[in-house]
Amino acid sequence: MIDQEQVHKVANLARLELTSEEEEQLTTQLGNILDYIEQLNELDVSNVSPTTRAIDVSNITREDKLQPYSDRESILNSAPEQEGEFFKVPKILNAE
């Protein structure tokens, strides 16, 4: 399905420098891959729904729970500027 000249052309387009041995090896490997894909194309998948994963994956992250930080004062004291209980940051939006 694929010959060494095509592998050479694609390698050139990808800016890859391959030796003739590497081109020959890739020709064989890519040919095997394309043969396998051709086998898959022969399967009837008209009744198979499309999927993004081979197995179902669910969200395994924990639920966020809001809780106060125990040492809030040390965090505020390390800020360059503070205003009351809050960090003071430069204004980045203009009134216009």
C-alpha positions in Angstrom: 0.0 0.0 0.0 2.9 2.4 0.7 6.3 2.5 -0.8 9.6 3.8 0.2 9.3 6.9 -2.1 6.1 7.9 -0.2 7.8 7.5 3.1 10.7 9.6 1.9 8.3 12.3 0.7 6.4 12.4 4.0 9.6 12.4 6.0 10.9 15.3 3.9 7.6 17.3 4.5 7.9 16.6 8.2 11.6 17.8 8.1 12.8 14.4 9.2 16.2 13.1 8.1 15.9 9.3 7.7 18.5 6.9 6.5 17.5 4.5 3.7 17.4 1.7 6.3 15.0 3.8 8.5 12.9 4.5 5.4 12.7 0.8 4.6 11.8 -0.1 8.2 9.1 2.6 8.3 7.8 1.5 4.9 7.2 -2.0 6.4 5.8 -0.7 9.6 3.4 1.8 8.0 2.4 -0.9 5.5 1.4 -3.2 8.4 -0.6 -0.4 10.1 -2.4 0.4 6.8 -3.2 -3.3 6.3 -4.7 -3.6 9.7 -6.8 -0.4 9.1 -8.0 -2.0 5.9 -9.1 -5.1 7.9 -11.0 -2.8 10.3 -12.7 -1.1 7.3 -14.2 -4.4 6.3 -16.2 -4.6 9.5 -19.9 -3.7 9.6 -20.2 -1.0 12.2 -23.5 0.4 11.0 -25.3 -0.6 14.3 -22.4 0.5 16.6 -22.8 3.9 18.2 -19.8 6.2 18.1 -17.8 6.6 21.3 -14.9 8.6 22.5 -13.5 5.9 24.9 -13.3 2.2 24.9 -14.6 2.1 28.5 -16.9 4.3 30.5 -15.1 6.8 32.8 -16.8 8.7 35.5 -15.6 11.7 37.4 -13.5 10.5 40.3 -12.7 13.8 41.8 -13.9 14.7 45.2 -16.7 17.1 45.9 -15.6 20.7 46.7 -16.5 21.6 50.3 -16.2 25.2 51.3 -14.4 25.5 54.6 -12.4 28.4 56.3 -8.7 28.3 56.4 -7.4 28.0 59.9 -4.5 30.5 59.7 -6.1 33.3 57.7 -4.1 36.0 59.4 -0.7 34.6 58.3 -1.9 34.6 54.7 -3.2 38.1 54.9 0.0 39.3 56.6 2.1 37.9 53.7 0.2 39.9 51.1 1.9 43.0 49.7 -1.2 45.0 50.5 -4.4 44.3 52.3 -7.6 46.2 53.0 -9.5 44.9 56.1 -9.9 41.1 55.6 -9.1 41.1 51.9 -6.1 41.2 49.6 -5.8 44.6 47.9 -4.9 44.3 44.2 -4.3 46.9 41.4 -7.4 48.0 39.5 -7.3 46.5 36.0 -10.6 47.7 34.6 -11.2 51.3 33.6 -14.5 53.1 34.2 -15.2 53.7 30.5 
